[in-house]
Amino acid sequence: MQLNSLKVTINYECLFLWLLAIIGVCIMAYILKYLSTKIFKNTFSYPDDVEMFEHHIKLKNEIIFIDKIISLQLSSLIQKTSMIFIPISTDSTSILVIKYETHENILKSNTLHMGMPANMVTIKLMDSYHEGLFFKNKKGQDMFEEFNNFHSILEIKTFEKRLRIYDQYESEKILFKYSDYVFLKDKLIMKNKKIVGNLYKISRGYKTIIFPSNNPSIFSPKLTLDISEDYDLFCYLLGSKAGINLNEITYDEES
């Protein structure tokens, strides 16, 4: 009886490629983990990570004093689903971005100005609000309203300080400055020292204002200004200094 010896042939080239692939996956996982800690380290969930106190808010192990907040920006993402032109469901969530004075800025100067060094945190509503043709997510709706109330409280508590940042730009010709735009007392709108529009011809979208461009093109016949940052202040400045009620401006359905 003869036994045939079993020969095992090892393909070292394939083995080497498999090892390279495993090492590559491990390195990629490490890089993604590192990037996530860097990118999302200042991102928190509401309500789990947020505690509200009279003079500060606590975000996990981070504390932000309310009197150091210099900017608030609330954005809502709304997604509507329809079938055969019939609305089926609506999903909405909110994100709040808070900018506040840095320790270095406090040490160097007490002067507030646009573009000043600032820390930034992002708070995202954990549960989206879902509403369908035959149902409503009551818990999501309550959380959505609670989150908006949280933002409203911060707006009220920080209003005066944030207003001082915008007020300092008023002059004989200037009503106020917002972002890169300067709103003049003759109702013209200026950007980079060039007139780009006027307040008599503006329309509005969701937390935006739209006005015809002075240099229109096929691709950009209109200019759109995002006013979601300090939205309450923009509405106040437009009303108190320019005499324009944003709610009375025509809504642009295409925006």
Helices and strands as residue ranges (DSSP letters): H 12-39, E 43-46, E 50-52, E 56-59, E 62-65, G 66-68, E 69-83, E 86-101, H 103-108, E 118-125, E 129-132, H 138-167, E 174-178, E 181-184, E 188-191, E 194-198, G 199-201, E 203-205, E 208-212, E 222-226, H 231-242, G 246-248
